């Protein structure tokens, strides 16, 4: 299957979809959002692909026999290789100061130190054997002999001058890291905090890792400059190749998710794309969802053998235009890797992982495994969740808790307007007075709040199936949060409901004759009685309480129209 093409929305994450066409400042962006949601991928690269025994007695018997025979030997082998590997790594960096590894001052390891890493490479291959990878299938896409010679290392584990200085690969589990170390003993990108870790600190230091200070605003520029310094100021072959996983997270291998440009593509150097897959029968090693390092390694050890296929694509050189726009270069390489793996490309990224982790923490196990938000697809239409690479843990968990408050812990969708209001106004919903007011208003089918709640539910139900799933809840919520805080949108709502000529157009309210129940409800939502004094006061109230304005804005939004409504899964 060829990779699915995706639009360029969200590729750079900087475009603003602000429409001022005849349809109005609120309805036009919502139509565009609907089209983006309805065209989103159904593929979930963060769904665990667990064992598929299905009660088969032969598979269970085989697993029991391996657990009684091979498993103890494999675990012992893993422990011994870790101990001896750490000893060699400590010896390889003994006597070196911190400045030897800092950005701007790092130096290549001496030959005798690199020679010690040869033993670590051997131990890494032994670890793969203990994990059931008896052989690894390598394939070279260009002239096989030329490519294999280009990627051949010397006795110090260094590549020749004709090799690309950066290797770029999809990321599924820890095992491809072991493979690359056994093959090249390469360098990696690592957080600065890793240096102080008791085990991994020695590993990354000995690999001449590039340490990144994520808290610094110039972090990406520092990484780019260090990569260029190593490539330009030292003879070819002085440094080990740099291995980068641009996805910055692990997937289940069913798609290639969004590539970050920092590290691999921003320097404008040639890259060696590598596509890795794990053909499996009972258990896939993808470290996603609730599958961590320990569980993945244990299941690998319980298989008689495991398969890893590594495909080296031709080296990719950035064009002049791609050097100025690194995300173009990243997209070209990402598409090549996806085509080699015969999987689609999607715009999933770390945000989906944050949502999945929050769902597991909250206990929303019904939505956690198949987390499929893909927020980058809607960049510019929705309120941003992150600044830089920082994880907005509080905001993400708040959204998950909102959804659970409305749908329930074990539910996958919100099914009626009252549930939706209970989710959106979770904090206010805790107050007994507001809860009674909302329930009474929504219970009265003829009330304005009931009509607004039904319209709001229809806006969230973008798939027209009568249910609001988690992805749709998150996307539409962030859309409303973003657009309802714009002054143009507040003015549009004011003109629709309260302008002097609104009565003639069938407006529910006259400007000075708002019914008491509606006024009391909006005053409680806006937390002020001044919201109806003037357009300026109304806009100020909307900017502070966009949730309250959503009840007023919902009837203005066009309803989703699908040629083929999605069936309930």
HUJO-V942074 format. One line per field, one symbol per residue. ss: DSSP state (H for helix, E for strand, C for the rest). phi: phi as a letter, one per 20 degrees, with the letter a starting at -180 (. if undefined). A space follows every 50 residues. Layout:
# HUJO-V942074
ss=???
phi=???
This chain:
# HUJO-V942074
ss=CCCCCCCCCCCCCCCCCCCCCCCCCCHHHHHHHHHHHHCCCCCCCCCCCC CCCCCCHHHHHHHHHHHHCHHHHHHHHHHHHHHHHHHHHHHHHCCCCHHH CCCCCCCCCCHHHHHHHHHHHHHHHHHHHHCCCCCEEEEECCCHHHHHHH CCCCCCCCCCCCCCCEEEECCCCCHHHHHHHHHHCCEEEEEHHHHHCCCH HHHHHHCCCEEECCCCCCHHHHHHHHHHHHHHCCCCCCCCCEEECCCCCC CCCCEECCCCCCCCCCCCCCEEEEEEECCCCCCCCCCCCCCCHHHHHHHH HCCCCCCEEEEECCCECCCHHHHHCHHHHHHHHHHHHHHHHCCEECCCCH HHHHHHHHHHHHCCHHHHCCCCCCHHHHECCECCCCCCCCCCHHHHHHHH HHHHHHHCCCCCEECCHHHHHHHHCHHHHCCHHHHHHHHHHHHCCCCHHH HHHHHHHHHHCCCCCCCEEHHHHHHHHHHHHHHCCCHHHHHHHHHHHCCC CCHHHCCCCCCCCCCHHHHHHHHHHHCCCHHHCCHHHHHHHHHHCHHHHH HHHHHHCCCCCCCCCCCCC
phi=.ffffcfefnfemdfdeddcfffofdfffffffgffffeffefdfdefdf gdflmffffffffffffedfggffffffffffffffffffffdfneefff dffncfcfffffffffffffgfffffffffenefbcedcdfeggffffff eeeefemdeffeeffcddbfcdbfffffffffecleecebffffgeffdf gfffffelfeedeffefegffffgfffffffdecfgnfdffeecdffmae ceneadegefefnedffmefcdfcdcccfbcdbefgecmeedffffffff feefbcdcdddeeffddffffffecgffffffffffffffelcfdcdfbf gfffffffffffneffdffdfbelfffdgnecffebcmdfeegfffffff fgfffeeofeedbedbgfffffffdgfffffffffffffffffegeffff ffffffffffefeldmbdefgfffffffffffffeeffffffffffecff efffenffdegdcffffffffffffemaeefdeagffffffffecfffff feegfeefefcdfcfffff
